[in-house]
């Protein structure tokens, strides 16, 4: 494997898994008051576009890492929105 491919894959993996601690904390504590849904909307838009770019370029590392990142960030956005909705009802 070429050094630049290794760096690209490592960067993709790190940015993909970066949201996992926030997801785990939100699920465990059920607290998302300080989490901005707008940030996750923008982030989902960005990684969604990166995924489309990867598809257009047929670049599998970009497709996979950003596709997974989109899913994980969408999960976090869902948690934030559901939590906010539940607080409004209470």
Gaussian input, Z-matrix of N, CA and C with variables (Angstrom, degrees):
# hf/3-21g

backbone

0 1
 N
 C     1     B1
 C     2     B2     1     A1
 N     3     B3     2     A2     1     D1
 C     4     B4     3     A3     2     D2
 C     5     B5     4     A4     3     D3
 N     6     B6     5     A5     4     D4
 C     7     B7     6     A6     5     D5
 C     8     B8     7     A7     6     D6
 N     9     B9     8     A8     7     D7
 C    10    B10     9     A9     8     D8
 C    11    B11    10    A10     9     D9
 N    12    B12    11    A11    10    D10
 C    13    B13    12    A12    11    D11
 C    14    B14    13    A13    12    D12
 N    15    B15    14    A14    13    D13
 C    16    B16    15    A15    14    D14
 C    17    B17    16    A16    15    D15
 N    18    B18    17    A17    16    D16
 C    19    B19    18    A18    17    D17
 C    20    B20    19    A19    18    D18
 N    21    B21    20    A20    19    D19
 C    22    B22    21    A21    20    D20
 C    23    B23    22    A22    21    D21
 N    24    B24    23    A23    22    D22
 C    25    B25    24    A24    23    D23
 C    26    B26    25    A25    24    D24
 N    27    B27    26    A26    25    D25
 C    28    B28    27    A27    26    D26
 C    29    B29    28    A28    27    D27
 N    30    B30    29    A29    28    D28
 C    31    B31    30    A30    29    D29
 C    32    B32    31    A31    30    D30
 N    33    B33    32    A32    31    D31
 C    34    B34    33    A33    32    D32
 C    35    B35    34    A34    33    D33
 N    36    B36    35    A35    34    D34
 C    37    B37    36    A36    35    D35
 C    38    B38    37    A37    36    D36
 N    39    B39    38    A38    37    D37
 C    40    B40    39    A39    38    D38
 C    41    B41    40    A40    39    D39
 N    42    B42    41    A41    40    D40
 C    43    B43    42    A42    41    D41
 C    44    B44    43    A43    42    D42
 N    45    B45    44    A44    43    D43
 C    46    B46    45    A45    44    D44
 C    47    B47    46    A46    45    D45
 N    48    B48    47    A47    46    D46
 C    49    B49    48    A48    47    D47
 C    50    B50    49    A49    48    D48
 N    51    B51    50    A50    49    D49
 C    52    B52    51    A51    50    D50
 C    53    B53    52    A52    51    D51
 N    54    B54    53    A53    52    D52
 C    55    B55    54    A54    53    D53
 C    56    B56    55    A55    54    D54
 N    57    B57    56    A56    55    D55
 C    58    B58    57    A57    56    D56
 C    59    B59    58    A58    57    D57
 N    60    B60    59    A59    58    D58
 C    61    B61    60    A60    59    D59
 C    62    B62    61    A61    60    D60
 N    63    B63    62    A62    61    D61
 C    64    B64    63    A63    62    D62
 C    65    B65    64    A64    63    D63
 N    66    B66    65    A65    64    D64
 C    67    B67    66    A66    65    D65
 C    68    B68    67    A67    66    D66
 N    69    B69    68    A68    67    D67
 C    70    B70    69    A69    68    D68
 C    71    B71    70    A70    69    D69
 N    72    B72    71    A71    70    D70
 C    73    B73    72    A72    71    D71
 C    74    B74    73    A73    72    D72
 N    75    B75    74    A74    73    D73
 C    76    B76    75    A75    74    D74
 C    77    B77    76    A76    75    D75
 N    78    B78    77    A77    76    D76
 C    79    B79    78    A78    77    D77
 C    80    B80    79    A79    78    D78
 N    81    B81    80    A80    79    D79
 C    82    B82    81    A81    80    D80
 C    83    B83    82    A82    81    D81
 N    84    B84    83    A83    82    D82
 C    85    B85    84    A84    83    D83
 C    86    B86    85    A85    84    D84
 N    87    B87    86    A86    85    D85
 C    88    B88    87    A87    86    D86
 C    89    B89    88    A88    87    D87
 N    90    B90    89    A89    88    D88
 C    91    B91    90    A90    89    D89
 C    92    B92    91    A91    90    D90
 N    93    B93    92    A92    91    D91
 C    94    B94    93    A93    92    D92
 C    95    B95    94    A94    93    D93
 N    96    B96    95    A95    94    D94
 C    97    B97    96    A96    95    D95
 C    98    B98    97    A97    96    D96
 N    99    B99    98    A98    97    D97
 C   100   B100    99    A99    98    D98
 C   101   B101   100   A100    99    D99
 N   102   B102   101   A101   100   D100
 C   103   B103   102   A102   101   D101
 C   104   B104   103   A103   102   D102
 N   105   B105   104   A104   103   D103
 C   106   B106   105   A105   104   D104
 C   107   B107   106   A106   105   D105
 N   108   B108   107   A107   106   D106
 C   109   B109   108   A108   107   D107
 C   110   B110   109   A109   108   D108
 N   111   B111   110   A110   109   D109
 C   112   B112   111   A111   110   D110
 C   113   B113   112   A112   111   D111
 N   114   B114   113   A113   112   D112
 C   115   B115   114   A114   113   D113
 C   116   B116   115   A115   114   D114
 N   117   B117   116   A116   115   D115
 C   118   B118   117   A117   116   D116
 C   119   B119   118   A118   117   D117
 N   120   B120   119   A119   118   D118
 C   121   B121   120   A120   119   D119
 C   122   B122   121   A121   120   D120
 N   123   B123   122   A122   121   D121
 C   124   B124   123   A123   122   D122
 C   125   B125   124   A124   123   D123
 N   126   B126   125   A125   124   D124
 C   127   B127   126   A126   125   D125
 C   128   B128   127   A127   126   D126
 N   129   B129   128   A128   127   D127
 C   130   B130   129   A129   128   D128
 C   131   B131   130   A130   129   D129
 N   132   B132   131   A131   130   D130
 C   133   B133   132   A132   131   D131
 C   134   B134   133   A133   132   D132
 N   135   B135   134   A134   133   D133
 C   136   B136   135   A135   134   D134
 C   137   B137   136   A136   135   D135
 N   138   B138   137   A137   136   D136
 C   139   B139   138   A138   137   D137
 C   140   B140   139   A139   138   D138
 N   141   B141   140   A140   139   D139
 C   142   B142   141   A141   140   D140
 C   143   B143   142   A142   141   D141
 N   144   B144   143   A143   142   D142
 C   145   B145   144   A144   143   D143
 C   146   B146   145   A145   144   D144
 N   147   B147   146   A146   145   D145
 C   148   B148   147   A147   146   D146
 C   149   B149   148   A148   147   D147
 N   150   B150   149   A149   148   D148
 C   151   B151   150   A150   149   D149
 C   152   B152   151   A151   150   D150
 N   153   B153   152   A152   151   D151
 C   154   B154   153   A153   152   D152
 C   155   B155   154   A154   153   D153
 N   156   B156   155   A155   154   D154
 C   157   B157   156   A156   155   D155
 C   158   B158   157   A157   156   D156
 N   159   B159   158   A158   157   D157
 C   160   B160   159   A159   158   D158
 C   161   B161   160   A160   159   D159
 N   162   B162   161   A161   160   D160
 C   163   B163   162   A162   161   D161
 C   164   B164   163   A163   162   D162
 N   165   B165   164   A164   163   D163
 C   166   B166   165   A165   164   D164
 C   167   B167   166   A166   165   D165
 N   168   B168   167   A167   166   D166
 C   169   B169   168   A168   167   D167
 C   170   B170   169   A169   168   D168
 N   171   B171   170   A170   169   D169
 C   172   B172   171   A171   170   D170
 C   173   B173   172   A172   171   D171
 N   174   B174   173   A173   172   D172
 C   175   B175   174   A174   173   D173
 C   176   B176   175   A175   174   D174
 N   177   B177   176   A176   175   D175
 C   178   B178   177   A177   176   D176
 C   179   B179   178   A178   177   D177
 N   180   B180   179   A179   178   D178
 C   181   B181   180   A180   179   D179
 C   182   B182   181   A181   180   D180
 N   183   B183   182   A182   181   D181
 C   184   B184   183   A183   182   D182
 C   185   B185   184   A184   183   D183
 N   186   B186   185   A185   184   D184
 C   187   B187   186   A186   185   D185
 C   188   B188   187   A187   186   D186
 N   189   B189   188   A188   187   D187
 C   190   B190   189   A189   188   D188
 C   191   B191   190   A190   189   D189
 N   192   B192   191   A191   190   D190
 C   193   B193   192   A192   191   D191
 C   194   B194   193   A193   192   D192
 N   195   B195   194   A194   193   D193
 C   196   B196   195   A195   194   D194
 C   197   B197   196   A196   195   D195
 N   198   B198   197   A197   196   D196
 C   199   B199   198   A198   197   D197
 C   200   B200   199   A199   198   D198
 N   201   B201   200   A200   199   D199
 C   202   B202   201   A201   200   D200
 C   203   B203   202   A202   201   D201
 N   204   B204   203   A203   202   D202
 C   205   B205   204   A204   203   D203
 C   206   B206   205   A205   204   D204
 N   207   B207   206   A206   205   D205
 C   208   B208   207   A207   206   D206
 C   209   B209   208   A208   207   D207
 N   210   B210   209   A209   208   D208
 C   211   B211   210   A210   209   D209
 C   212   B212   211   A211   210   D210
 N   213   B213   212   A212   211   D211
 C   214   B214   213   A213   212   D212
 C   215   B215   214   A214   213   D213
 N   216   B216   215   A215   214   D214
 C   217   B217   216   A216   215   D215
 C   218   B218   217   A217   216   D216
 N   219   B219   218   A218   217   D217
 C   220   B220   219   A219   218   D218
 C   221   B221   220   A220   219   D219
 N   222   B222   221   A221   220   D220
 C   223   B223   222   A222   221   D221
 C   224   B224   223   A223   222   D222
 N   225   B225   224   A224   223   D223
 C   226   B226   225   A225   224   D224
 C   227   B227   226   A226   225   D225
 N   228   B228   227   A227   226   D226
 C   229   B229   228   A228   227   D227
 C   230   B230   229   A229   228   D228
 N   231   B231   230   A230   229   D229
 C   232   B232   231   A231   230   D230
 C   233   B233   232   A232   231   D231
 N   234   B234   233   A233   232   D232
 C   235   B235   234   A234   233   D233
 C   236   B236   235   A235   234   D234
 N   237   B237   236   A236   235   D235
 C   238   B238   237   A237   236   D236
 C   239   B239   238   A238   237   D237
 N   240   B240   239   A239   238   D238
 C   241   B241   240   A240   239   D239
 C   242   B242   241   A241   240   D240
 N   243   B243   242   A242   241   D241
 C   244   B244   243   A243   242   D242
 C   245   B245   244   A244   243   D243
 N   246   B246   245   A245   244   D244
 C   247   B247   246   A246   245   D245
 C   248   B248   247   A247   246   D246
 N   249   B249   248   A248   247   D247
 C   250   B250   249   A249   248   D248
 C   251   B251   250   A250   249   D249
 N   252   B252   251   A251   250   D250
 C   253   B253   252   A252   251   D251
 C   254   B254   253   A253   252   D252
 N   255   B255   254   A254   253   D253
 C   256   B256   255   A255   254   D254
 C   257   B257   256   A256   255   D255
 N   258   B258   257   A257   256   D256
 C   259   B259   258   A258   257   D257
 C   260   B260   259   A259   258   D258
 N   261   B261   260   A260   259   D259
 C   262   B262   261   A261   260   D260
 C   263   B263   262   A262   261   D261
 N   264   B264   263   A263   262   D262
 C   265   B265   264   A264   263   D263
 C   266   B266   265   A265   264   D264
 N   267   B267   266   A266   265   D265
 C   268   B268   267   A267   266   D266
 C   269   B269   268   A268   267   D267

   B1=1.4532
   B2=1.5304
   B3=1.2856
   B4=1.4556
   B5=1.5305
   B6=1.3273
   B7=1.4712
   B8=1.5250
   B9=1.3267
   B10=1.4713
   B11=1.5299
   B12=1.3231
   B13=1.4706
   B14=1.5238
   B15=1.3199
   B16=1.4625
   B17=1.5233
   B18=1.3235
   B19=1.4661
   B20=1.5252
   B21=1.3209
   B22=1.4622
   B23=1.5168
   B24=1.3347
   B25=1.4545
   B26=1.5294
   B27=1.3324
   B28=1.4710
   B29=1.5297
   B30=1.3266
   B31=1.4708
   B32=1.5236
   B33=1.3191
   B34=1.4569
   B35=1.5165
   B36=1.3269
   B37=1.4623
   B38=1.5219
   B39=1.3272
   B40=1.4669
   B41=1.5265
   B42=1.3312
   B43=1.4662
   B44=1.5275
   B45=1.3391
   B46=1.4572
   B47=1.5223
   B48=1.3220
   B49=1.4645
   B50=1.5290
   B51=1.3190
   B52=1.4681
   B53=1.5228
   B54=1.3037
   B55=1.4660
   B56=1.5333
   B57=1.3207
   B58=1.4644
   B59=1.5313
   B60=1.3303
   B61=1.4714
   B62=1.5345
   B63=1.3250
   B64=1.4701
   B65=1.5222
   B66=1.3311
   B67=1.4630
   B68=1.5238
   B69=1.3363
   B70=1.4680
   B71=1.5319
   B72=1.3351
   B73=1.4659
   B74=1.5239
   B75=1.3188
   B76=1.4679
   B77=1.5230
   B78=1.3207
   B79=1.4617
   B80=1.5278
   B81=1.3299
   B82=1.4672
   B83=1.5325
   B84=1.3304
   B85=1.4631
   B86=1.5253
   B87=1.3233
   B88=1.4653
   B89=1.5343
   B90=1.3175
   B91=1.4627
   B92=1.5284
   B93=1.3222
   B94=1.4659
   B95=1.5262
   B96=1.3288
   B97=1.4634
   B98=1.5227
   B99=1.3215
   B100=1.4558
   B101=1.5240
   B102=1.3244
   B103=1.4619
   B104=1.5247
   B105=1.3202
   B106=1.4593
   B107=1.5288
   B108=1.3340
   B109=1.4632
   B110=1.5273
   B111=1.3258
   B112=1.4647
   B113=1.5245
   B114=1.3216
   B115=1.4563
   B116=1.5214
   B117=1.3327
   B118=1.4630
   B119=1.5243
   B120=1.3291
   B121=1.4720
   B122=1.5255
   B123=1.3275
   B124=1.4651
   B125=1.5264
   B126=1.3216
   B127=1.4586
   B128=1.5248
   B129=1.3311
   B130=1.4671
   B131=1.5332
   B132=1.3280
   B133=1.4657
   B134=1.5185
   B135=1.3304
   B136=1.4638
   B137=1.5160
   B138=1.3248
   B139=1.4762
   B140=1.5291
   B141=1.3334
   B142=1.4649
   B143=1.5218
   B144=1.3290
   B145=1.4680
   B146=1.5258
   B147=1.3456
   B148=1.4624
   B149=1.5260
   B150=1.3291
   B151=1.4633
   B152=1.5254
   B153=1.3252
   B154=1.4656
   B155=1.5248
   B156=1.3221
   B157=1.4644
   B158=1.5313
   B159=1.3334
   B160=1.4570
   B161=1.5198
   B162=1.3347
   B163=1.4656
   B164=1.5241
   B165=1.3243
   B166=1.4693
   B167=1.5268
   B168=1.3177
   B169=1.4757
   B170=1.5326
   B171=1.3424
   B172=1.4666
   B173=1.5281
   B174=1.3227
   B175=1.4650
   B176=1.5217
   B177=1.3432
   B178=1.4568
   B179=1.5266
   B180=1.3351
   B181=1.4697
   B182=1.5341
   B183=1.3156
   B184=1.4638
   B185=1.5265
   B186=1.3236
   B187=1.4614
   B188=1.5240
   B189=1.3191
   B190=1.4649
   B191=1.5192
   B192=1.3329
   B193=1.4667
   B194=1.5203
   B195=1.3198
   B196=1.4627
   B197=1.5222
   B198=1.3210
   B199=1.4581
   B200=1.5201
   B201=1.3303
   B202=1.4666
   B203=1.5246
   B204=1.3185
   B205=1.4633
   B206=1.5279
   B207=1.3217
   B208=1.4634
   B209=1.5270
   B210=1.3289
   B211=1.4651
   B212=1.5311
   B213=1.3393
   B214=1.4640
   B215=1.5273
   B216=1.3284
   B217=1.4619
   B218=1.5236
   B219=1.3208
   B220=1.4654
   B221=1.5308
   B222=1.3302
   B223=1.4687
   B224=1.5218
   B225=1.3243
   B226=1.4670
   B227=1.5208
   B228=1.3065
   B229=1.4602
   B230=1.5286
   B231=1.3016
   B232=1.4641
   B233=1.5340
   B234=1.3201
   B235=1.4712
   B236=1.5302
   B237=1.3245
   B238=1.4666
   B239=1.5280
   B240=1.3299
   B241=1.4640
   B242=1.5254
   B243=1.3226
   B244=1.4681
   B245=1.5213
   B246=1.3201
   B247=1.4584
   B248=1.5243
   B249=1.3134
   B250=1.4629
   B251=1.5227
   B252=1.3228
   B253=1.4660
   B254=1.5235
   B255=1.3274
   B256=1.4717
   B257=1.5178
   B258=1.3378
   B259=1.4646
   B260=1.5153
   B261=1.3344
   B262=1.4598
   B263=1.5271
   B264=1.3354
   B265=1.4702
   B266=1.5125
   B267=1.3326
   B268=1.4737
   B269=1.4932
   A1=108.23
   A2=115.28
   A3=122.09
   A4=109.10
   A5=116.10
   A6=121.54
   A7=111.90
   A8=117.75
   A9=119.33
   A10=111.44
   A11=118.36
   A12=120.65
   A13=110.17
   A14=116.74
   A15=121.12
   A16=110.67
   A17=116.56
   A18=121.02
   A19=110.56
   A20=117.49
   A21=121.54
   A22=112.32
   A23=116.80
   A24=120.62
   A25=110.48
   A26=117.25
   A27=120.88
   A28=110.48
   A29=116.96
   A30=120.85
   A31=110.38
   A32=117.04
   A33=121.31
   A34=112.22
   A35=116.60
   A36=120.46
   A37=111.70
   A38=116.43
   A39=119.84
   A40=112.15
   A41=116.75
   A42=118.57
   A43=111.32
   A44=116.71
   A45=120.21
   A46=111.71
   A47=117.04
   A48=120.01
   A49=113.09
   A50=117.64
   A51=121.07
   A52=112.99
   A53=118.72
   A54=121.60
   A55=112.18
   A56=118.27
   A57=120.49
   A58=114.21
   A59=120.33
   A60=118.61
   A61=112.62
   A62=117.46
   A63=120.88
   A64=110.33
   A65=116.73
   A66=120.18
   A67=110.26
   A68=116.52
   A69=120.45
   A70=111.42
   A71=116.43
   A72=120.25
   A73=110.89
   A74=117.04
   A75=120.65
   A76=111.11
   A77=116.46
   A78=120.04
   A79=110.06
   A80=116.49
   A81=121.04
   A82=112.39
   A83=116.51
   A84=120.67
   A85=113.49
   A86=116.72
   A87=122.26
   A88=111.70
   A89=116.00
   A90=122.47
   A91=109.65
   A92=116.14
   A93=120.78
   A94=111.30
   A95=115.93
   A96=120.44
   A97=112.92
   A98=117.20
   A99=120.69
   A100=113.15
   A101=117.35
   A102=121.19
   A103=108.42
   A104=115.94
   A105=120.91
   A106=111.11
   A107=117.37
   A108=118.46
   A109=111.61
   A110=116.96
   A111=120.18
   A112=111.67
   A113=116.77
   A114=120.04
   A115=109.82
   A116=116.93
   A117=119.83
   A118=111.85
   A119=118.01
   A120=120.55
   A121=109.56
   A122=115.97
   A123=120.65
   A124=110.43
   A125=117.09
   A126=121.57
   A127=111.31
   A128=116.95
   A129=120.18
   A130=110.63
   A131=116.02
   A132=119.14
   A133=112.12
   A134=116.11
   A135=120.68
   A136=112.79
   A137=117.15
   A138=118.48
   A139=110.76
   A140=117.00
   A141=119.57
   A142=111.07
   A143=115.68
   A144=119.63
   A145=112.02
   A146=117.21
   A147=119.90
   A148=110.76
   A149=116.59
   A150=120.38
   A151=110.44
   A152=116.84
   A153=120.72
   A154=110.02
   A155=117.29
   A156=121.51
   A157=110.40
   A158=116.57
   A159=120.38
   A160=111.99
   A161=116.41
   A162=120.34
   A163=110.00
   A164=116.64
   A165=120.04
   A166=112.06
   A167=116.70
   A168=121.39
   A169=111.84
   A170=116.69
   A171=122.41
   A172=110.98
   A173=114.77
   A174=122.44
   A175=108.01
   A176=116.46
   A177=121.39
   A178=114.50
   A179=120.24
   A180=117.76
   A181=112.59
   A182=117.25
   A183=120.93
   A184=109.97
   A185=116.66
   A186=120.97
   A187=110.48
   A188=116.70
   A189=120.55
   A190=112.97
   A191=117.05
   A192=118.46
   A193=111.61
   A194=117.43
   A195=118.94
   A196=111.90
   A197=118.03
   A198=120.82
   A199=110.82
   A200=116.33
   A201=120.88
   A202=110.18
   A203=116.26
   A204=120.30
   A205=110.65
   A206=117.25
   A207=120.82
   A208=110.09
   A209=116.54
   A210=121.08
   A211=111.19
   A212=116.64
   A213=120.38
   A214=111.76
   A215=117.13
   A216=120.04
   A217=111.48
   A218=117.38
   A219=120.60
   A220=110.33
   A221=117.42
   A222=120.92
   A223=109.89
   A224=116.72
   A225=120.09
   A226=110.57
   A227=117.75
   A228=121.49
   A229=110.11
   A230=117.12
   A231=121.56
   A232=110.75
   A233=116.60
   A234=120.58
   A235=110.31
   A236=116.86
   A237=121.05
   A238=110.47
   A239=116.69
   A240=119.77
   A241=111.98
   A242=117.82
   A243=120.89
   A244=110.11
   A245=116.94
   A246=120.43
   A247=110.81
   A248=116.93
   A249=120.89
   A250=110.85
   A251=116.53
   A252=121.56
   A253=110.93
   A254=116.96
   A255=121.19
   A256=111.25
   A257=118.13
   A258=120.90
   A259=111.22
   A260=116.43
   A261=120.35
   A262=109.50
   A263=117.74
   A264=121.59
   A265=112.56
   A266=116.78
   A267=120.44
   A268=113.28
   D1=135.59
   D2=179.86
   D3=-75.20
   D4=146.98
   D5=-177.19
   D6=-54.19
   D7=-43.69
   D8=-177.32
   D9=-67.12
   D10=-32.20
   D11=175.13
   D12=-67.11
   D13=-42.65
   D14=178.48
   D15=-60.93
   D16=-45.03
   D17=179.22
   D18=-62.87
   D19=-42.71
   D20=179.27
   D21=-63.38
   D22=-43.69
   D23=179.18
   D24=-67.32
   D25=-42.69
   D26=178.64
   D27=-61.66
   D28=-43.69
   D29=179.12
   D30=-62.70
   D31=-43.99
   D32=179.13
   D33=-62.17
   D34=-42.66
   D35=179.21
   D36=-64.48
   D37=-44.77
   D38=-179.60
   D39=-62.77
   D40=-44.50
   D41=-179.50
   D42=-71.10
   D43=-27.69
   D44=178.11
   D45=-69.90
   D46=-43.10
   D47=-176.13
   D48=-87.63
   D49=-3.20
   D50=-176.23
   D51=-59.34
   D52=-30.53
   D53=-176.89
   D54=-82.41
   D55=-14.38
   D56=-176.70
   D57=-56.71
   D58=-45.16
   D59=178.08
   D60=-58.82
   D61=-36.60
   D62=179.37
   D63=-68.35
   D64=-41.32
   D65=178.23
   D66=-62.12
   D67=-48.63
   D68=-179.24
   D69=-60.75
   D70=-41.87
   D71=179.54
   D72=-65.50
   D73=-41.84
   D74=-179.69
   D75=-64.43
   D76=-39.87
   D77=179.26
   D78=-68.38
   D79=-43.11
   D80=-177.14
   D81=-67.96
   D82=-47.93
   D83=-174.20
   D84=-91.32
   D85=-18.40
   D86=-174.87
   D87=58.42
   D88=26.39
   D89=179.28
   D90=-116.46
   D91=120.14
   D92=177.14
   D93=-136.63
   D94=22.05
   D95=-177.47
   D96=-56.24
   D97=-37.22
   D98=-175.62
   D99=-93.26
   D100=7.92
   D101=-179.87
   D102=-96.64
   D103=126.61
   D104=-178.57
   D105=-84.86
   D106=118.85
   D107=176.32
   D108=-66.14
   D109=-31.01
   D110=-179.98
   D111=-64.32
   D112=-35.45
   D113=177.25
   D114=-62.74
   D115=-42.82
   D116=-179.30
   D117=-72.50
   D118=-30.12
   D119=174.23
   D120=-63.91
   D121=-47.05
   D122=179.59
   D123=-64.63
   D124=-42.91
   D125=179.55
   D126=-62.33
   D127=-43.17
   D128=177.27
   D129=-61.82
   D130=-40.45
   D131=176.17
   D132=-60.88
   D133=-43.29
   D134=-179.71
   D135=-65.35
   D136=-50.03
   D137=-178.58
   D138=-71.90
   D139=-26.70
   D140=173.46
   D141=-63.94
   D142=-44.57
   D143=177.48
   D144=-66.66
   D145=-36.98
   D146=174.98
   D147=-61.45
   D148=-37.95
   D149=178.23
   D150=-63.84
   D151=-44.96
   D152=177.24
   D153=-61.51
   D154=-43.64
   D155=177.09
   D156=-57.64
   D157=-45.51
   D158=178.41
   D159=-60.71
   D160=-39.36
   D161=177.98
   D162=-64.47
   D163=-44.93
   D164=178.92
   D165=-61.57
   D166=-35.67
   D167=-179.58
   D168=-90.15
   D169=-6.55
   D170=-174.93
   D171=54.10
   D172=46.18
   D173=-179.73
   D174=-106.51
   D175=98.97
   D176=-172.67
   D177=-62.20
   D178=-39.30
   D179=176.59
   D180=-59.41
   D181=-39.17
   D182=178.46
   D183=-68.67
   D184=-43.17
   D185=-179.65
   D186=-61.28
   D187=-51.08
   D188=-175.11
   D189=-67.70
   D190=-49.94
   D191=-176.06
   D192=-66.01
   D193=-41.21
   D194=-179.01
   D195=-77.44
   D196=-30.93
   D197=175.06
   D198=-63.98
   D199=-45.81
   D200=177.57
   D201=-66.11
   D202=-41.20
   D203=178.26
   D204=-61.04
   D205=-40.33
   D206=177.11
   D207=-58.75
   D208=-47.09
   D209=-179.17
   D210=-61.16
   D211=-47.19
   D212=-178.91
   D213=-64.07
   D214=-42.60
   D215=178.90
   D216=-68.79
   D217=-33.54
   D218=175.64
   D219=-66.57
   D220=-36.87
   D221=175.57
   D222=-61.29
   D223=-45.86
   D224=179.54
   D225=-63.62
   D226=-41.57
   D227=177.75
   D228=-61.37
   D229=-42.29
   D230=177.17
   D231=-60.18
   D232=-45.56
   D233=178.78
   D234=-59.14
   D235=-44.79
   D236=-179.51
   D237=-63.04
   D238=-45.84
   D239=-177.28
   D240=-68.09
   D241=-41.16
   D242=178.50
   D243=-66.06
   D244=-41.21
   D245=179.12
   D246=-63.42
   D247=-42.25
   D248=179.20
   D249=-64.88
   D250=-40.99
   D251=178.79
   D252=-63.67
   D253=-41.80
   D254=179.75
   D255=-66.15
   D256=-34.26
   D257=179.77
   D258=-70.68
   D259=-32.10
   D260=178.55
   D261=-67.66
   D262=-37.58
   D263=179.09
   D264=-69.33
   D265=-32.19
   D266=-174.66
   D267=-74.33

